[in-house]
């Protein structure tokens, strides 16, 4: 019995110290790397207004690529984005952007209908579109995500963008553990923006 305790207790202590270290690291937003700057782009939102990379300035943005008729991961991703949108309702520095990868089907009116369906009632969440080639270019060259077989071959990533338009981190938009880290990182970037 004592031998088992000598093995288990150090293991538990090691895990506890390791978990504490991870939490402390996650609490510091300056530890979130800057990956690259979002390139210039001009798309249109669900109301037909121009939406460019300039709209990312002075906001913490969570961006994803999706399409309204997706029967794969998109409904779960949209549900998770909706949760974030509601959770940060009173934080005006946080916004959400969903880029359709199926612009042939997802017209501005279709995106407006979809936004209404998921409960978007203000400008904090925009659904944007452009032609297919511009969408592929933004996805692959701008965000470094696979864009070979759109709309089906889209990524399931949520992209965290800081107030200066820098890509900071990628998160699995279908995974609760990944989203928990995203929530913490959003909060830390907001604190940094406000300071």
Helices and strands as residue ranges (DSSP letters): H 2-26, G 29-31, E 36-37, E 42-45, E 50-52, G 53-56, E 60-66, H 74-87, E 94-100, H 108-117, E 125-129, H 132-137, I 138-142, E 157-161, E 166-172, H 176-194
